[in-house]
Amino acid sequence: MVLSFYFNVHDPEFSSITQVVSSDPGKYTSLSYVKAPLYDSDTNVMIGYKVTTDTLQQVGDSLYYITNYSTYQILGQGTISWNGFYENTIPSHLYPVGTQLKSNIVSTSGQYLGQQGTVKLTVLPSGQRNVRVKFCAP
């Protein structure tokens, strides 16, 4: 089974809160919480929400590591959780354009309970993030 959906950082329902943990030069660290509606790729109908917490840590003059913990709640179906990691050259929790994240599914609930597979996220210049969840065959 494959699920395809998207979210957009410019969506009026997109919300983000960032807390700076350390602003020391060369050691900038922050935490971020994001909530965004998810839309079916074929029908453009809202199907649920994405909730993400990120940790951003400066590791060089212009290099930041971001660790991402995401859960997709598909309304009436269940949840799909995964973790990711990416780099950025600015202190931003937003995925840089052109980023492709791929990760194994960490946990599931509802009709997806016990399912294994992968999540692939692709970042577009428009602010849209395309997501494809591919479950392994049982």
N, C-alpha and C positions, 0 to 999 in steps of 0.2 A: 504494500500500500504506500502511496506517495501523497503527501499534502503539500500544496503550494499556496502561499499567501504572502502578504506584504504589509509593511507599516511605513509611515513617512514622518520624518522629523519636523516637517512643516504643517502637519495635521493640527488643527486647533485643539484637539483632545490630547495631543502629546504633552506630557508634563515631565519635568526633570528638576531634581534638587541636588545640588553639589555642596559638600562640606569640605573645606580645606583642613587637613590634619596638620600639615607642616608647610610653611612657606619659606623655610630656610633656603638660601641660595644653593642650588645643586641637589637639594633633597626634597623638592616639592612633592607632596603626597596629598591625594584627595579621594573622597568616596562619593559615589553618585548613585542616585535612585531614579529610575525611569519607568514610566507607565505609558503605553501607547496602544491604541486600538489596532486590531489585526483585520485585514480585508482579504477575502477569497480572491485569488489571482484571476479566476475566470469570470466571476459574477460581480466583483467589486462590492459585495455585501459584507458588512462587518460580521466577523465570526468569533471574536473574542478579544483578549488583551495579552500584551507582552508586559512582563514585569522583570526588570533587570537591576541588579546592583553591580557596580564596577568599583575596582580599586585601581587608581592611577598612581604610578610611582616614577619619579625622575631617576634615570640611571646614567645619564650623560648630559653634556651641554644642551643638546637639542634632541634628546631621545627619552621617550616615556614608554613604560610598559603598562598595559591595561589588562587586568584579569576580569573577566566577565562571567556573571552567573545569571542565566536567563531562564524564565519559565513562560511558556505559552499556554494560556488557558483558553481552550476551545469550548465555547459555551455549549452546555448540554452533552459534551463528549468526554472531557477530561483534561489533563495537563501533560505537557512535555517539557522536561527540564534538561539543560545542558550547560556546560562551561566552555569558555573560549579564552583565547589570549591573542593580543595583537599589539603592534607598536605604533606610535605616533610621533611626529616631530614637533608637535605643539602640545601644551598641557590641556588637551580636550578629551572628554570621554566619548565624543562622537566618532564613529568609525571613519577613517579617512576614505575619500572617494577611491574606488578601485580595490578596496579591501575585500578579500574573500575569506570568510571564516568557515572552517569545517570541524565538527566535533562529534564524538559519539554521544548518544542520548545517555543522560545520567540516571533519570528516574521518570516514571510515568504514573498516571492515575486514571480512573474512569475506564472507558472502553480501551484505552491504550495501556492499561496496567500490565506490566511485565514485558512490554514490547521493547525490542532493541533496534538500534539503527543509527542513522546519522542525521545531523542538521547542517545545512549549508546556507550561509548568508552572503549575499552579494550586495555591495553598496553602489548606488547609482548617483551621478552628479545632481539629479533633481531633488535629492533628499530621500528618495524611496529606497527601502531596503527589501530586497526579494529574499524570501525564505523558502527552502525546500526541505521537507522532512521525509526521509525515506526509511521505512521500516524493513527489517530483515524478514525474509520468509520464515514462517514457523518451522 
